[in-house]
Amino acid sequence: GEQIIFRRRIVEGAGHTLSKQIWKMSADGSEAQPLTNEPDYEHDFVSIAPAGNYIVFHRFPLKGPNLVLSVWALNLETGQQSEIARPGQRPQWLP
């Protein structure tokens, strides 16, 4: 692949968060950029579509009375996010 999708938590500085966000970068390590920026939510179990144009992941709120996991899809070309299941967790693409 040409890109790497990974989870990252900023542990110091202005962008410091308790939660992990989803990032992408070029396979050579350049052009790292966040795909999510929601410090009140933990993002986990990222799965990339076979075509490489979408990811699915689950999102967990760190605060609030309704701590429910939900599954989201993110279009890697547009950055558009859509909730696809609530409750839901550990999404995977079907073959």
C-alpha positions in Angstrom: 0.0 0.0 0.0 0.9 3.6 -0.4 -0.5 4.7 3.0 -0.4 3.6 6.6 -3.4 4.0 8.8 -2.6 4.0 12.6 -3.9 5.1 16.0 -2.0 7.8 17.8 -2.2 9.6 21.2 -0.4 12.9 21.6 1.1 12.7 25.1 2.5 16.2 25.4 2.2 19.7 24.0 -0.8 21.6 22.7 -2.5 18.6 21.1 -2.3 16.4 24.2 -5.2 14.1 24.6 -6.1 11.0 26.7 -7.7 9.3 23.7 -6.2 7.8 20.6 -7.1 9.3 17.2 -6.8 7.8 13.8 -4.0 9.1 11.5 -2.7 8.3 8.1 0.7 8.8 6.5 2.6 7.9 3.4 4.4 4.5 3.4 7.7 6.4 3.5 6.7 8.1 6.8 6.0 11.5 5.4 2.7 13.5 5.3 1.3 12.3 8.6 -2.2 13.8 9.3 -5.0 13.1 11.6 -8.2 11.6 10.2 -10.1 12.1 13.5 -9.8 14.9 16.0 -12.2 14.1 18.9 -10.4 14.2 22.2 -13.5 13.0 24.1 -13.6 9.7 22.1 -11.3 6.7 21.9 -11.0 5.2 18.4 -10.1 1.6 18.0 -10.3 -1.6 15.9 -9.6 0.1 12.6 -10.3 -1.9 9.4 -9.4 -0.8 5.9 -11.8 -1.6 3.0 -10.3 -3.9 0.4 -10.4 -1.1 -2.2 -8.5 1.2 0.3 -11.1 4.0 0.1 -12.8 3.6 3.4 -12.0 2.6 7.0 -14.4 1.4 9.7 -13.7 1.7 13.4 -15.4 1.8 16.7 -15.7 4.9 18.8 -16.1 5.0 22.6 -16.9 8.2 24.5 -14.6 8.8 27.5 -17.2 11.0 29.3 -20.9 11.3 29.8 -23.8 9.3 31.1 -24.3 7.2 27.9 -21.0 5.3 27.3 -22.0 3.3 24.3 -19.6 2.0 21.6 -20.6 2.8 18.1 -19.2 1.8 14.7 -18.3 4.5 12.1 -17.1 4.5 8.5 -14.7 7.2 7.2 -14.3 8.0 3.5 -10.5 8.4 3.0 -11.0 10.6 -0.1 -13.4 13.1 1.4 -12.9 12.8 5.1 -16.7 12.3 5.6 -17.6 10.2 8.7 -20.9 8.3 9.1 -22.2 6.3 12.1 -23.3 2.9 10.9 -24.1 1.0 14.1 -25.0 1.9 17.7 -24.3 0.0 19.8 -21.5 -1.7 17.9 -17.9 -2.7 18.1 -15.0 -4.4 16.4 -16.1 -3.8 12.8 -14.6 -5.9 10.0 -15.0 -5.9 6.2 -16.6 -9.0 4.8 -14.7 -10.8 2.0 
